[in-house]
Amino acid sequence: MSSSATRAVENEPPVVPSGEPVSPRARRIAWLLRAGGSVAAGVLLYLSFPPRPLWWLAPVAFALLGWCLQVRRARAGFGFGLLAGLGFMLPLLFWTGEEVGPVPWLALAVLEALFVGLTGLGITLVRRLPGWPLWAAAVWVAGEAVRARIPFGGFPWGKIAFGQADGFFLPLAALGGTPLVGFAVALFGFGLYEALSVALARRTLGRANPDDSGTESPAGTTAGAGAGTDVTGAPGATRPPGATRATALAAAVAALSVVVPLVAALAARPLVSDAAEDGTAVAAVIQGNVPTIGLDFNSQRRAVLDNHAKRTLQLAADVRAGRAPQPDFVVWPENSSDLDPFAEPDAYAVIDRAVKAIGVPVAIGSVIAPETGPLRNTMILWDPVKGPTSTYDKRKIQPFGERMPMRSFVRIFSSDVDRVRRDFGPGKEPGVFDMAGSHVGMVTCYEAAFDDAVLSTVRAGAQVIAVPSNNATFGRSEMTYQQLAMDRVRAVEHSRTVLVPVTSGVSAVIHPDGKVVQQTKMFTPDALVATIPLRSSQTPATRFGPLPEYALLALAAGGFGWVLLRRAGARDKAS
């Protein structure tokens, strides 16, 4: 039985290569270094996200996290993982408190950090397995999968893939979706740490045993074998049988962990294309702007509607004057008409006049208020001749934003809970509008973060994805850039043009290769008109759907099962 397994059972104190127990002072210093390293790893993950193009910091963060989680006790892994999660989520989600104060921001960030803490616990468990980078990367994806689903329907914001819109690993989104991208980044980062560990161990022990080659790591059967054992490589020590083989295995694991993600990303590049399989269309995106930054824009609903109608009328005038091409269809943002046009004739007339002026189908973001039941966040297909013809109801309703779970409890901490006087209800079916022959799939704002919402829309026949959004509540924060990066990843994942109309910006046109070809500034009225490629073929990610994520979840479960078997075997041998 390995020495690490023995200590796990007998709870022995750690030892240094000389065989002497580590002093309490040295142990405290080591824990402080790991605690600081964990926070630093989380901050590096945050810095890898937009608006900064520093995607390469994510693998560095995972390499640092790999060192921090090289601990014996699972509860230590949870603690260090929690610190990493706080370093990551607190700055990443700062925008959630833009208009409602720090309580919602802190609550959400801490909740998400707890999931990262549990992920750290899981990584600590599999950290002792041979080939640990593989198991650890799968556990990270499993942690993302859990927090994308619970509680209250999940919150996928901060998935590693969403920070890779400019990154080397982005083509993997077309192969296996966001889970595969996150797995590749984590595996590459853990592999970097493993490679560095093996190199340092060989250098150190080469000096200690100048006549030997292939000596053993002072971490035991090597960091690659991952057992965290304390077989000594000190001068005069005798290497255990199989040490050279274990070292070679560790080196192979490190090399594969680094090389395989790189090769896979290169191999996936042919999947990324912006070719016009089904011809092209001229699409227009309207950004009407809002009169007030923050939550108060909701009290000026008519002004928001007028802004979008006015900018559409201006585009129609530009088309007639030859200053802009005639679009085939137009998309307005989410909440561009918070007045229900089916209940308020004046709102109906304003929209109808704008649509008739531009003379093509327009998708209108509205709030439908039935006499009974929940509100509906609805996209309406408005024809210049027939008027409103089809609707799509947003399916992923934002908790504590569009609906208020635990209302009486949350009111204790924030009176802003009562701004949501009536909850929104979710739709049931994906929405694909036939807009002058182009099939445009609706993925409303928050839904872009959810794999299944986008997948079902593309599978329903969308040749183009539209992500109508309303980010006015979050001011000039990083939120809009984080969401735009999600949209870029979705473009590559499903090989579709993505149109992003936002009430206050940033609106954009994204080609199927993830490149932003046009975008607006924030809080300015504007219109984007672009010729876009139409595509109907399915990427492997679209065909496979959730299967790559399920496979990685099975891999993580297999790692946990192996840990249990090893522990059971260690107890049997110790008894």
Secondary structure, DSSP 8 states (H G I E B T S, - for coil): --HHHHHHHH----B-TTS-B--HHHHHHHHHHHHHHHHHHHHHHHHTSTTS--TTHHHHHHHHHHHHT--S-HHHHHHHHHHHHHHHHHHHTGGGGTTT-HHHHHHHHHHHHHHHHHHHHHHHHHTTSTTHHHHHHHHHHHHHHHHTTTTTT---TT-GGGG-TTSTTTTHHHHHHHHHHHHHHHHHHHHHHHHHHHHHHHHHHHHH-TT-SS---TTSSHHHHT-------STT----TTHHHHHHHHHHHHHHHHHHHHHHHHHHGGG-----TT-EEEEEEEE---SSSSGGGGGGHHHHHHHHHHHHHHHHHHHHTTSS---SEEE--TTTB-S-TTT-HHHHHHHHHHHHHHTS-EEEEEEE--SSS-BEEEEEEEETTTEEEEEEE-SS--BTTTB-TTHHHHHTT-GGGGG--S-B----S-EEEEETTEEEEE--GGGGG-HHHHHHHHHTT-SEEE--B--GGGTTSTHHHHHHHHHHHHHHHHT-EEEE-BSSS--EEE-TTS-EEEE--TTS-EEEEEEEE------HHHHHTTHHHHHHHHHHHHHHHHHHHHHHHHHHHH-
